[in-house]
Amino acid sequence: MGKTKQKYPSNGYFGIGILNAENEQNIGTLWRSAYILGASFIFTIGAKYKKQSTDVVKAWSKIPLYYYSDFEDFYSHVPHDCKVVAVEMDERAGDIIEYEHPDRCIYLLGCESIGLGGKVMDRCHDKIFLPGHYSLNVAVAGSVVMYDRYSKIGGVLPKKET
Ligand SMILES: C[S@@+](CC[C@H](N)C(=O)[O-])C[C@H]1O[C@@H](n2cnc3c(N)ncnc32)[C@H](O)[C@@H]1O
């Protein structure tokens, strides 16, 4: 069989989700940004959420929405050669301004009250923080990360529906 000559528009993908999210509106807002900014999938860990009113684009109907029961469940389903990137205000994290986003990765955000926690951070391949002395809303933080990725390496945005 000959080699495929097909060229793909992108050399990578990313997913984004929240560990033990507490506020349903934040989840919907993150899903909406994720779809608009080119995520390949979205997920929640620790809680099953149905559609959210803040997700006006109905991201769940256009890209896969996965549920994982806990961090171990999530971690055991990370795709081959895909980095898990912790997004957290943490002394071990590097400044997103200098961060080179991997072609294939999953951005993991923490819950509104306690964030990601040290044990989860330890398991993540990369760790990044965003500028500021106070923590951002989790959906805002995720949206900034996705914009940063798009501004640095581009990606495939969904076509506008007519
Ligand atoms: C509201 S914050 C959690 C704050 C929590 N009270 C704490 O002090 O750890 C929720 C999530 O948003 C993300 N986040 C917010 N601000 C951030 C920042 N400046 N850098 C990186 N992640 C941030 C992280 O994923 C965080 O776990």
Ligand as a Chemical Component Dictionary entry (heavy atoms), coordinates in Angstrom:
data_LIG
# 
_chem_comp.id                   LIG 
_chem_comp.type                 NON-POLYMER 
_chem_comp.pdbx_formal_charge   0 
_chem_comp.three_letter_code    LIG 
# 
loop_
_chem_comp_atom.comp_id 
_chem_comp_atom.atom_id 
_chem_comp_atom.alt_atom_id 
_chem_comp_atom.type_symbol 
_chem_comp_atom.charge 
_chem_comp_atom.model_Cartn_x 
_chem_comp_atom.model_Cartn_y 
_chem_comp_atom.model_Cartn_z 
_chem_comp_atom.pdbx_ordinal 
LIG C1  C1  C 0  -10.897 30.492 40.933 1  
LIG S1  S1  S 1  -9.496  29.559 40.618 2  
LIG C2  C2  C 0  -9.203  28.681 42.135 3  
LIG C3  C3  C 0  -8.740  29.564 43.205 4  
LIG C4  C4  C 0  -8.582  28.861 44.533 5  
LIG N1  N1  N 0  -9.339  29.593 45.486 6  
LIG C5  C5  C 0  -7.158  28.806 44.950 7  
LIG O1  O1  O 0  -6.717  29.726 45.598 8  
LIG O2  O2  O -1 -6.469  27.847 44.590 9  
LIG C6  C6  C 0  -10.111 28.235 39.647 10 
LIG C7  C7  C 0  -9.154  27.752 38.617 11 
LIG O3  O3  O 0  -8.941  28.771 37.642 12 
LIG C8  C8  C 0  -7.649  28.651 37.092 13 
LIG N2  N2  N 0  -6.941  29.909 37.301 14 
LIG C9  C9  C 0  -7.448  31.059 37.794 15 
LIG N3  N3  N 0  -6.540  32.027 37.791 16 
LIG C10 C10 C 0  -5.409  31.500 37.289 17 
LIG C11 C11 C 0  -4.099  32.008 37.020 18 
LIG N4  N4  N 0  -3.768  33.276 37.258 19 
LIG N5  N5  N 0  -3.193  31.175 36.467 20 
LIG C12 C12 C 0  -3.509  29.895 36.181 21 
LIG N6  N6  N 0  -4.724  29.357 36.425 22 
LIG C13 C13 C 0  -5.664  30.146 36.963 23 
LIG C14 C14 C 0  -6.997  27.450 37.773 24 
LIG O4  O4  O 0  -7.181  26.305 37.001 25 
LIG C15 C15 C 0  -7.776  27.382 39.068 26 
LIG O5  O5  O 0  -7.722  26.099 39.648 27 
# 
loop_
_chem_comp_bond.comp_id 
_chem_comp_bond.atom_id_1 
_chem_comp_bond.atom_id_2 
_chem_comp_bond.value_order 
_chem_comp_bond.pdbx_ordinal 
LIG C1  S1  SING 1  
LIG S1  C2  SING 2  
LIG S1  C6  SING 3  
LIG C2  C3  SING 4  
LIG C3  C4  SING 5  
LIG C4  N1  SING 6  
LIG C4  C5  SING 7  
LIG C5  O1  DOUB 8  
LIG C5  O2  SING 9  
LIG C6  C7  SING 10 
LIG C7  O3  SING 11 
LIG C7  C15 SING 12 
LIG O3  C8  SING 13 
LIG C8  N2  SING 14 
LIG C8  C14 SING 15 
LIG N2  C9  SING 16 
LIG N2  C13 SING 17 
LIG C9  N3  DOUB 18 
LIG N3  C10 SING 19 
LIG C10 C11 SING 20 
LIG C10 C13 DOUB 21 
LIG C11 N4  SING 22 
LIG C11 N5  DOUB 23 
LIG N5  C12 SING 24 
LIG C12 N6  DOUB 25 
LIG N6  C13 SING 26 
LIG C14 O4  SING 27 
LIG C14 C15 SING 28 
LIG C15 O5  SING 29 
# 
